[in-house]
């Protein structure tokens, strides 16, 4: 039993070390940096699905612009956009799309991709090897993040952007 718990904890450490950034996607839309300093602290590019949702069952096409203080991109949605993920200095991004002559916009806040990867790996350990260990690791990460605000070295970016009109 002791070796099984040790194996589970080792697996958790290995899985939590996995990169939080998935991309860039080969066929994804590229962004343009506004300044050279906007490239500082980029940890990689996260492929982000961008959709315009008109109703529950209907996605529509539209001409879109993704804009932040550090980068921008223009494209036709739906699309996958390779958005930079930052280890420091991640900023909100505004998505505005024109559909049927009307412009719709929403602002998106970056999420902690590292925490998400840690929580997913803790869950995997819990399901595969040791339910109590995996749950404990996930809860421990959540408590640590709440106490300190952010962990050093965490990566922030976006998962998806759905503009609801």
C-alpha positions in Angstrom: 0.0 0.0 0.0 2.8 2.4 0.9 4.5 1.9 -2.5 1.2 2.5 -4.3 0.8 5.8 -2.5 4.4 6.8 -3.3 3.8 5.9 -7.0 0.6 8.0 -7.0 2.4 11.0 -5.6 5.3 10.6 -8.0 2.9 10.3 -10.9 1.1 13.5 -9.6 4.4 15.4 -9.6 5.3 14.2 -13.1 1.8 15.1 -14.5 1.7 18.5 -12.8 5.0 19.4 -14.4 3.4 19.0 -17.9 3.2 22.2 -19.9 0.0 24.2 -19.4 0.3 25.7 -22.9 -0.9 23.4 -25.8 0.0 25.3 -29.0 0.4 26.9 -31.3 -2.0 25.1 -33.7 -0.5 24.8 -37.1 -3.6 26.1 -38.9 -4.6 28.7 -36.3 -4.8 32.4 -36.7 -1.7 34.3 -35.7 -1.8 37.4 -33.5 0.4 40.5 -34.1 2.3 42.0 -31.1 1.8 45.7 -30.7 5.3 46.3 -29.3 8.5 44.3 -28.7 7.9 44.6 -25.0 4.6 42.8 -25.4 6.7 39.7 -26.2 8.2 39.7 -22.7 7.2 36.8 -20.5 5.4 34.9 -23.3 5.4 31.2 -22.2 4.0 30.0 -25.5 0.9 30.2 -27.7 -2.4 28.7 -26.6 -4.8 27.6 -29.4 -8.1 29.2 -28.4 -11.4 28.3 -30.0 -13.4 31.5 -30.9 -17.1 31.1 -31.7 -20.1 33.4 -32.1 -23.2 31.9 -30.5 -26.5 33.2 -31.6 -28.6 30.6 -29.8 -28.0 27.4 -28.0 -28.0 25.3 -31.1 -26.7 27.8 -33.6 -23.2 29.2 -34.2 -22.8 32.0 -36.8 -19.9 33.4 -38.9 -18.7 36.9 -38.4 -15.7 39.2 -39.0 -13.9 39.6 -35.7 -11.1 41.5 -34.1 -9.3 40.3 -31.0 -7.6 43.2 -29.2 -5.6 43.7 -26.0 -2.9 46.2 -24.9 -0.2 43.7 -26.1 -1.6 42.0 -29.3 -4.3 41.9 -31.8 -5.7 39.8 -34.6 -8.4 40.0 -37.3 -10.2 36.9 -38.6 -13.5 35.3 -39.5 -15.1 33.3 -36.7 -15.4 30.5 -35.9 -11.7 30.1 -35.8 -8.8 28.9 -33.7 -6.5 31.7 -32.6 -3.0 31.2 -31.3 -3.1 33.6 -28.3 0.1 34.2 -26.2 0.1 32.8 -22.7 2.1 34.7 -20.2 4.1 33.9 -17.1 3.7 37.5 -16.0 1.7 40.4 -17.3 -1.2 38.6 -18.9 -3.9 41.1 -19.9 -7.6 41.0 -20.7 -8.6 40.7 -24.3 -11.7 42.2 -26.1 -13.3 40.2 -28.9 -15.6 42.2 -31.2 -17.4 40.7 -34.1 -19.7 42.0 -36.8 -22.7 39.9 -37.6 -25.5 41.1 -39.9 -24.3 44.7 -39.8 -24.2 44.8 -36.0 -21.1 44.8 -33.8 -21.0 42.7 -30.6 -18.2 42.6 -28.1 -17.1 41.0 -24.9 -14.0 41.2 -22.7 -12.3 38.0 -21.5 -10.0 37.7 -18.5 -7.0 35.3 -18.6 -7.3 32.1 -16.5 -4.5 30.3 -14.7 -3.6 27.5 -17.1 -1.0 26.1 -14.7 -3.6 25.6 -12.0 -6.0 24.1 -14.4 -3.2 21.6 -15.5 -2.4 20.8 -11.9 -6.0 20.2 -11.0 -6.6 18.0 -14.1 -3.5 15.9 -13.3 -4.5 15.6 -9.6 -7.9 14.4 -10.8 -6.2 11.9 -13.1 -4.1 10.5 -10.3 -7.2 10.3 -8.2 -9.1 8.4 -10.8 -6.3 6.1 -11.9 -4.3 5.3 -8.8 -5.5 6.6 -5.5 -8.8 8.4 -5.1 -7.9 9.9 -1.7 -4.4 11.0 -2.8 -5.7 12.7 -6.0 -8.5 14.5 -4.1 -6.0 15.7 -1.5 -3.6 17.0 -4.2 -6.4 19.0 -5.9 -7.7 20.4 -2.7 -4.1 21.3 -1.6 -3.5 23.2 -4.8 -6.8 25.1 -4.5 -6.0 26.1 -0.9 -2.5 27.2 -1.7 -3.7 29.3 -4.6 -6.4 31.0 -2.4 -3.9 31.8 0.3 -1.2 33.3 -1.9 -3.2 34.6 -4.8 -1.0 33.2 -7.5 1.9 30.7 -7.6 5.2 31.8 -8.9 5.8 30.6 -12.4 2.2 30.0 -13.2 1.1 30.6 -16.8 -2.0 32.7 -17.7 -4.0 32.6 -20.9 -7.3 31.6 -22.4 -9.2 28.3 -23.0 -12.0 29.4 -25.3 -13.9 32.6 -26.3 -17.5 32.3 -27.0 -19.2 35.5 -27.9 -22.9 35.3 -27.2 -25.2 37.5 -29.2 
